[in-house]
Amino acid sequence: MVANGGDAGDGEGSQDAADRPPMTARHPVVFLVDVDNTLIDNDHIAADLKRHLEQEVGHERQERYWALFEELRTELGYADYLGALQRYRVEHPRDPHVLTVSSFMVNYPFANRLYPNSLDVLERFRGWGPTVILSDGDAVFQPRKIERSGLRDAVEGNVLIYIHKERELDDVEQRYPADHYVLVDDKLRILTAVKRVWDRRVTTVFPQQGHYAHDPHELAAYPPADLTVERIGDLLGHDLSTLLAAPSRAIDPTAARTR
């Protein structure tokens, strides 16, 4: 169920999507929904991992893990929790706690971290059109999170995971052709990048959840989305006609957000 998107638009679809040809029928609307801090409280997961590392390897090595994590994220462009653990292991090859930490990560109860009503929102979207998980991430931890949380089943296996999803829109269009897209994501950077490409063909929805959604620098750097909600569950209060009517023309992404 992993999509390994390259920088030049050579991404592959999810394992589920790759096992079948792209959709040939063009749909009136397709829903694209992010995972981390959009459907799942990923900040909570990271905090739990930090506490577990503190208990298992101590404060100093816990901080070293997160330093490696940030280094790797800068290199790859996405979060790679298991990759950072591998690098930690290279530095501490005799630390037996590494195996305990890896077990904690892959067996984490992700379903417990779903935001309230997130599955209800996906179910409602599915009643209106094909609904797709559209995420960035690594090839192991991210798909496991999506599967164990129940999100994969909630979208009938329609899962796309790229390295940089905003660079793979041509692949998304090929796999899920539509007259209009609704994109739900907690990062204004992503919403702005997609808006530049699809313009009025996309409704950008910004749930104000997670640290990116409340970062003053992020909020000032990008224009507002077509629709802003406090939490993902608030979308249950919007009907399809409202979502389709929301798009404005693409805004210069360098323009600061006005308040």
Summary of the structure (lengths in Angstrom):
residues: 259
radius of gyration: 18.5
end to end distance: 40.2
largest distance: 58.9
contacts: 841
relative contact order: 0.18
helix: 51%
strand: 14%
